[in-house]
């Protein structure tokens, strides 16, 4: 028995004090994949919402900033590694928390695994554009799985440095595009018509908002890295605010500059005629063909950065749930040298490979089906988690003694609850824009989220009856 206790005490853990504010912000912003979102999705937002589309990204950013007020306040009191599920458990009870844990596993896995389809198609497009070569997508996606596994296997410091480089590169090319447009004065001179209410309050704005909220997916994952952060009570809130503010302002600014690049009268026509080529056309005109070639390459690295960021987040969720006793204990092992949750990383990579190979085996399209069909439940799941977390904040602070102000613990969370409810409704009612699929497929994809919640509630009931010690200790560790 003493030998066992010694082994447990000497078991390696995550590397504490490794991440500063910038490191955590890199993880979060990289997960959002700014270049991919702008070049791949913003043209659709312009087609649907017109020149007022930039304001949609600002409104989404403001909503999520309001959410972050209560969320980061609670982070000072709930110090576990379970992020969403720990917060929801403390505020809404263990059954809701266990359901949230399964929803988080679905959400983050869905957001990552589907993107391997995008990696394959983005690499195909880049090879064709630069080399005139046609390459199969599946080997690229499988190679990406191995590359991302290795990035997650290495230390968190390695991942932060790599993401920092990739993020600077992908945002740099967008800044280069914006600079070219501003220096040359755009197509018809620079203007602010995009901000006018008459261009913002149009029927397509609801669809733009749905796309805008999707563009922030994963920003809340700052709290996942609490156990590895330096001075987490300061670092985590700062990184959260920096990430959401940067994404909101940067997205809006870049979309506005693209409107200027084509002109108010022409940009919607250009976006609807060739959405995939809109950004490449703009940067070719205002910077040069070499910049368009570089943008093709950086879209691939942007996708890789997003994959690595989500992979790291998933691994830490799995680690926490293994420590809780909900997932197999082996998933809680930490590498003695790299201090990474390497077993969780290997398991997640295998899961990703199974899903990718299954879609390939039935001849599914890597973009239209692997990416969109797998991502959509993940995106809806994470938005539902944000909503549950917002509801949990005031419930939690009503139960404890604290010195926090009412603005942070009641007003901001209640406002965030209303706004996030509206966002969730927008996304669900416009899900066809995300998937391009039939009503039946869309119904199935949306239904996955409530089905997982029901499964989580059933798991909570089973744990309470058969493993009461696990149920009672859920989300109570690491305090």
N, C-alpha and C positions, 0 to 999 in steps of 0.2 A: 504493500500500500504506500509506504513512503516513497518508493521509486516512482510510482505513478504520479504522485503529487509533485515530485521534482520535475518530471517530464512536462506536466501541465504548466508548472510555473515557468519553465524555460522555453515553452513553445513560442516561436516568433510571432510578432504582431505587426500590424501596419506601422510604417515609419512615421512617427509623430513629429510635428514641427518642421515638416518638409516644404510645405506650400505657403507662399505668400499671397497677397491679394491678386497680383498680376497672374500668377500661376493658375489660380482657381478661375479667374475671369477667362483665361485662355481656353480652359476646358469647356466652359459654358458657351462662349461665343463660337468656338470651333464646332461644337455640336450643332449649332444653328446653321453652319455652312453658308456664310453670307454671300459668297460669290455664286454658289449653286442656286441659292434662293433668288438672287437678283437676276442672273442670266436665264434661269430656267422657269421661274414662276412670275416674276414681276411683269413680263410682257402680257401674261394672261390677265393679271390684275388691271393693267392699263386697258386691255380690250374690253373688260367687263365694266370698269368703273370710270373710264375716261381719264382726263388729265388731273382729276381730283384724287387719284389713287395714292399719291404720297401721304395724304392726310390720314388714310386708313392705317398706315404703319405707325404714325404718331399716336393715334387714338388707342391702338393696341398696346403701344409702349406705356402710355399713361395708365391704362387699366392694370397692366402687370406691375407697374411701379406702386400703385395703390395696394395691390395684393402683397407686394414685397414688404410693405410697412409692417403689417401684422405678422407675416411669415418670418421675417428676420428678428422681430421682437421675441417671438416664441423660441427662436433658435438659441437665445441666451439662456433659456430655462430647460430645454429638452436637448440633452447633450449626446444622445445615442447616435449610432451610425445608420439608423433606419430611415432617416429623412421623412418622406411623406407619411409612411405608415406609422412612425413613432408619433408624429404630430397628431394624426387623425385618431390614433388610439387614446392619447391623453385627453383629447377634446370630446370625442364621440363614443369612446368605449372600445373594448377589445374586439367584439365582432366586426365593427366597422373598420378597425385597424387591420385585422387579418384579411378582410376583403380588400382593403387598400393595398396590402402587401402583394397579393396576387395580381391586382390591377397594375401595380408598378412593374412587376415582372413582365406582364403582357406589354405594357406601354413602352418600356425601354427596349425590350427585345424586338418588338414590332418596328420601332423607329430605327433600330440598327439593321436587322436582318434584311428588311426590304431594300435598304440602300445598296446592298451588294449587287442588286439588279441594275441600279443606277451607275455603280462603278463600272460594270460591264459595258453598258451602252455609252457612257461618257468616254471611256477609253476607246471604244469602237469609233465614235465620232471624231475624236482627236487623231487617231491613226489615219482615218480616211481624209480628214482635212489637211493634215500635214504631210502625209506620206502617200496618200492615194491607196492605202492598203485596207483590205477588208479582213478583220480578224474576228474570231468567234468570241462571244461574251463570256461563256462559261469558264474557260481556263483563267480569264482575267479575274472573275469573281472569286474563284477558288484560290488563286494566288493572293488576292486581297485578304481572304480569310486567314491565311497563314501569316501575312504581314501584320495584320491587326492583332492576331494572337501574340506575336512576338513583341509588339509594342506594349501590350497589356502585361506580358510576362515580366518585362523589365521594370525597373523601379519607377515610382510615380514621378521622380525628378526627371527621368529620361523622357517620359511622356509629356511633361509640362514643357520641357525645352523644345521637343520636336513640334508640339502644337504651336508654340510661340512662333517658331520660324514659318510654319505653314500658314498661320493666321496672318502674319505680317505680309506674306507674299500675296495671299488672295485678296486681302483688303487693299493692298498697295496697288494692284492692277485696277481696282475700281476707283481709287483716288486718282490714278493716272488718267482714267477716262473722264472723271469729273473735272480735273484740272484742264484737260484739253478743251472740253466744252466751254468752261468758264473763260479761258483765255481767248477763245475765238468768238465768244459772244453767242454761241448757239446758232440755230438756223435763222431765227428772226429777232435776235436780241433777247436778253434775259428778262424774264417776267415772273410774276407771282400769281398768275391766274389760277394755278393749281390750288391755291389756298382759298379762293373765293367760295362762299357758301353755295352759290349756284352751280359750281362744278363738283362740290363735295356731296351735297344732298341730292343725289340722283339714285334711280332704282338699282344701279349696279353696285352701290356702296356696300350693301349688305354682303355681297359676294367678296368684295375687296377685303372687308373686315375679316371674313372667314379665312382668307389666304394670309392676311396679316398676322392673325393669332397663331396660325400654323407655323409661321416663320420664326416664332420665338420658342418653339418647342425645345424643352430641355434646359431653359435658363435657370429653373429652380434647383438644378442639380448641385448648386454651390454647397448646399448643406450636406451632401453626401460625403464631401471631403473634410468634414469637420474634424475627424480624428487625426487627419494628417496635416491640418492647418497650423500655422504659427499664430498664436493668440486668436483662436477661433471666434471669440466674442466680438472682435473687431474685424478680422479678416473676412469672415463669411458674409456679414451684412454689406461691407464695402464692395466685395466682389459681385454680390447680387445686384446692387444698385448700379455699379459700373457696367455690368453686362447688359442689363435691360435698357439703361439710358443709351449706351453705345448703339445697341441694335436698333432701337426706335429711331434715334436721330440719323444714324448712318443709312438705314433702309430708306427713310423718307428723303434724305438728301440725294442719294444715288438715283432713285426713281425720278425725282424732280429734275436732275441734270439730264436724264435721258429724254424727258419731255422737252427740255430746252434744245437738246441735240437735234430733234426732228421738227420741233415747232408744235404749238398747240393744235394747229389744224391738221397736221400730218401724222402725229405720233400714234394715234389710235389705229389709223389705217395701216401704218407700218407694222404695228404690233400684231394686228389681226392677220395680215398677209403673211408674215414670216416671224412668228414669235420666237422660234429657236435661234434666228439669226439677228434679232434686234440689237442686242448688245455688241455682237461682233461687227455689225455694220456701223454702229456708232463709233466704236473705238478705231475702226479702220479709217473712218472719215476724219476724226479729230486727232488721232495720234499716229496711226500708221498700220500697215498690214502686219508688221512684225509684232505689234502689240496684240493683235487679234490671234496670232499664232501662240503667243505666250498665254493669252487668256484660255485658249483650248487646253493647254497643259495644266494651268493652275486650277481649272475646274476639276480635273482628275485629283489633284492634291487636296482640293477643298473637300471632295467626297471622302478621301482617305482620312482627313483630319476629323470630319464628322463621325466616321465609323470608330476611330480610336477613342474619341471623347465618350461616345455612348457605350462602347465596350468597357471602358474603365468604370463608368457609372453602374452598369449592370453587374459587374464583378463585385462591387462593394455592396450593392443591395443583396446579392446572393450570399456574400460573406456574413452580413448581418443576420439574414434569415437562418443561415446555418448555425450561427451562434445562439439564436433564439430557440433552436431545436425544431423549427418548422421544416427546413430543408435538410437533406442528409449532412451529417457532421463533417464528412470529407470536404465539402464545399467551403468549410471554414478554415482550411489550412492556408497558411501564409508562407511564402518562400523564405527560407532562412537568410538568403543573401540579398535578394531584391526587395524583400518585404512586400511582395505583391500577392493578391489572392489568386494564385496561379492555378489551383484546381478549378475554381469557379470560372476562370478565364478559358481553361481547356474545355470545360463542359459547355460554355456558351459558344465556343467556336464549333464544337461538334454539332450543337443544335443548329447553328447557322448553316453549316454544311449540309445537314439533312434537309432543311427547308429549301435551300438553293438547288440541290440535286433533285428534290421532288418536283419543283416547278420546271426544271429543265427536262426531266423525264417525261412529263406530259406535254412538252412542246409549248409551254407558256411563254408569253412575251416578257423579257426581263424588265422592261419599263412599265408597260401598261398593266401588267398583272403582278409580277414579283414585287416591284417597288410600290405601286399604288395600292394593291390589295392588302399587302402586309403592313405598310405604313399607316394606312387609314385607321384601323382599330387602335394602333399604338398611339397615334395623335389624339384621337378622341379619348382614349384611356387616360393620357397624361393631363388633358384639359379637365376631365372629370376629377382627377386627383387634386388639381389646383383648386377646384371648386370646393371639394370636401375639406381641404386644408384651410381654406378661408372660413368655412363654417366652424371648423374646430377651434380656431383661435379664440374667439370670445367665450366659447364654452369652457375652454381650458382655464382662461384667466378668471372666470367666475368661481372656479373651484379652489384656487390657491391664493395665498397672501403674496402680494407683489407691490413693487413701487413704480410700475409702469403707468403711463398716462392713459386716459380714456380714449384719446385720439388713436393711439397705436393698438389698443386692445379691443376696442368696440367699433368706433366710427369707421376706420379704414377697412377692417375685415368685413363689416356689413356692406359697405359700398362695393368692395371687391366681390362679395358674394353675388350682389345684384348684377354687376358688370360681367362677371365670369359666367353666370347663368345665361345671360344674353349671348355671350360668345359661344357657349356650348350649343345653344339652340341654332345660332347662325351656321356653325360648322355642320351640325347634323342635317339641317334642312337644305344645305347646299352640298351635301356629300357627293352628289353626282359630278360636281365640278372637279373634285379631287380624284375620282376613280374613273370617270368615263365609262362606267359599267351599267349593266341593266338594273332596273328597280329591284329584282330578286337578289342580285349579288349585293347591291347596296344595303338592302335590309339585313342580309346575313352579316355583312361587315360591321354594321352599326350594332347589331344584336350581340356581337361577341362581347362587348363591354358589359352590359347588364348581366350576361350569362356568367362572366368571370366573377362579378360581384356576388351573385347567388352562390356560386361555387365556393367563394371565400367565406360567406356566412355559414355554409354547410360545414366547411372545414373547421371554423371556429366552434360550432356546436359539437363536432366530433372530438376536437382537442379538449374541450371542457369536460366531456364525459370520459374519454379514454386516457388523456394525458393532462390531468389538471395542473400539474406542476409547470408544464410548458405554457398552458393557457394563462395561468396566474402571473407568470414571469414575463409574458410577452411585452416587448417595448419598454421593459424596466431596466435593461442592462446598460452599462457604461455611464450611468449617471454619476 
